[in-house]
Amino acid sequence: MSQISQTQQNHKAVLITGATSGIGLALAQMLAAQGYLVIVNSRSEASCKVVAESIGGFALPFDVTDETALKMAFITLNSYLRDHHLNMYGLAHCAGSMITQPFHFTNASALQQMLNEHVTGAFLLSQWSSKLMMREQQGSITLLSSVVAQQGSIGQVAYSSAKAAIEGMARSLAKELGQYGIRVNAVAPGVIDTPLIAELSDEKRNEIAQSTVLKRLGQPEDVAKVLAFLLSDQAGFMTGQTLLVDGGLQLP
């Protein structure tokens, strides 16, 4: 277990899944710099420890698709928060992969993988996180959708279906958890320069960049800034929303 500083004990704890790379890592670094106690999650224990130590956070490795492991992780987290007199304030679910395959070659196991990572993971994480947030009658949950949830994408039927479910989940959770002072929002990034697009050729990357009105790919920090805003008190009257961070990709 990493140790938190005395000054951090008066700040809020935020759990970030997928916090060791891409958008999750950018958000973890950003929130730590703002004084939050960041609970660093990924499937890799070693990676979690490296990031947690670098930002003064707490490493909590588990697989979001493993319900038993997730439950045990929250038992550990609950004890940690109580021992350090911290409140669970935020959740940012950034973990997940992307499958790109022609529809007729996408089997049920690929669809199930997308649903497990993005939908079931978000459901269980929100369920357990909100129980901890209810103690203080406040909190903020942010879920990661995608621009393809709204505009679709050839070869990404399974992925876009899962992401579309995220947006419906966020709206329903916002209505149900609002009575406890818990806000729930989603962010829908466009094409962001993360490991998810590492296999794209330079030509394809440039083509995508030119399809945005800003003529560039998004950076992890672009999305992290919006997530940080939604997690903060500055967005205290925003809930049930899906914010696009796509560089104008969807503009006609």
N, C-alpha and C positions, 0 to 999 in steps of 0.2 A: 504494500500500500504506500502510495506517495503521501507526503505530508503537506498540508496546506498552511499558508502563512497566517499570522494573526490578523492581518488586514483583510484577508479573503473571507474570514469567518463571518463578516457582516454582509457578504454578498450572496447572490443567488446561484444555485447550481443548475446547470443546463446539460442534459444528455444529448450527445451528438453521435448518431450512428454513421458508419462509413467515415469516421473522423481521421483516418490515416492517409487519405489521398483526395485529390480533386476538390470538389466543393466543400465536403465535410472538413477536410484539413484546413482550408482557407477560413472557414467559419470558426473552427476551434481556435486558431491563432488569433483571429479578430476578437472573439468574445473574451479570451483570456487577457488580451491587452486592455479590454474595457473593464476588467475587474471581476468578471464572472468566474466561478469555479466550474471548469469544464470537465464533464464525465466523458472520457474518450472511449468510444466503442469501435471495434471491428472484429472480424473473426480471428485475426492474428494477435496472439498475446504479446509476441515480441514487438510488433509494430505499435500496438497500443501503449506499451510501456515507454517506447522511445518518444512518441508524441507527447504523452502525459508528462514525462520528465522535462521535456523541452519547454512546455508551457505552464508547468506547475499545476497540472490537473490530476485526475484520478483515472487510472486505467481500469476498464470494465469490459474485457473481451467476451463476446458470445456471438453466436450465429442467430440472427433475427428470425430465421425460419425454423429454429428449434424451440418449440414451445416450452419444453422442460428446462432447457438451458436458460432461456429468457426469464422464466419464473425464478430460477435460482439466482440469476444475476440481480434481479430486483430485490430479492431478500437481502443480498449482500449490500446493494445500494442503500436500502432502507436503514440498515445498521450503520453504514458509513455516515449517512446524513445525520442520524440521531447522535452518533458519537461526536460529530464535529459541529453540532448545533446549526446545521444548514437546512434550508428549505428547498424542495424540488420546485423549480420555477419554470423550466423550459425543456422542450423536446424538439429536436430537429432530426427528422428521419431522412438521412441522405444516402443510406446504404442501398445498393442494388446494382444489378448488371443490366445489360441490354442485349437482346437476341434479335439479330437481323437475318431473316430467312424468307424466301418466297412462301406465300400462304400455303400452297399445296405440299410443301416440304416441311412444314412446321407440325410436329407431332404434339400429342396431348401432354407429354412430359415437359416439353419446352414451355407450353402455355402454363402448366402448373408451376414451373419454376418462377416465371414472371409474377404469377399471382401470389406465390408464397413470399417472395422477396419484397414486393411492393405493397400488396394489399393486406395479406395476412400479417406480415411484419408490422405494417402501420397500425392495423387494428389492435394487435396485442400490445405494442409499445404505447399506444395512446391509452389503452385500458389501464395498464399498470401505472403509467406516468400520472394520469389524471387522478388516480386514487391517492397518490402522494401529494399532488397539488391541492386536493380538496381540503387538506388540513389547514391551509392558509387562505382558502377561498380565493385563490388567484393562480394564474399560470398562463403559459402560451405554448401551444403545440403548432409546429410548422411541418408540413408534409411536402415532399418533392414530387410534383407532377412533371409534365413535359408539354412542350408545344404540340407534340404529335397527338396528345389526348384530344385536342380540339380541331386540328387540321388533318389528322391522319398521315400515314406515311407508307409507301409501298415497301413491303418486306418487313413491316413492323406491326403486324396485326396483334400479336400476343403482347408485345410491349405497350402499344398504344391502348389496348383494352385495359391493361392493369393500371396505367396512368390515368385513364378516364375514370376508373373506379375510385382512385384517390381523391379526385375533385368532388365526387358525390359524397364520399366519406367525410371530407372536410366540412361540407355544408351541413350534413346531418349531425356531426359531432358538435359543431358550433351551436346548433339549436339545443342539443341535449345538455351540453356542459356549460352553457352560458350562465345558468342559474347558480353555478358554483364559482363564477368569476374567472372561468377558464376560456380563453380565446383559441380558436382553431382556424388556421389559414393554410393555403397551399401556394406554392410558387411553381410556375411552369417555365423552366428555362428553354431557350432555343438550343442551338448547337454550341456547346461549351468546350473549350480546349482542355479536356481531361483525358485520363486513360481510356475512357469509353470510345473515343474516336482515334485512338493511337494508330490504328491500322489503316486509316484513310490516307490515300496518296496526297501529295502536295497539290496536285491538280484538282482533286476533289475538294480539298480543304479551301482552296482559293475560290472554287465555284460556289461553295456554300457561303463563304464570306461575302462574295459579290451579290448574293441573293438577299442580303440584309440591307436596310437603308443606311446603316452605319458603315457598311463595307468592311466588316471584320468579324472574326469569330469572337464569341463571348469568352471571358476569362473566369476562372472559379471565383475570383474576388467580386466580380459583377453580381453574381448570384448571392454570395455570402453577405454582401452589404444589405440586400433586400431581406434575407432571412434574419439578419441581426436586427433590422428595423422592426420586423414583425414580432420578434421575440421581446423587444423592449417596450417600456411603458409609453414610448412615443406613439406606438400603434395601439394604445389602450382602448380605442373605440372601434377597432377594426376586427371583424371576425366573419367567418364564412366566405372569405374571398379567395380567389385565385389570381395572383398577380403574374403577368407575363414578363419575362426578362429575356427577350429574344432579339434585341437589336432592330426591331421593326420587321422581323421576318414575315409576320402575318398581315402586314399592311397591304391593301390592294394595290 
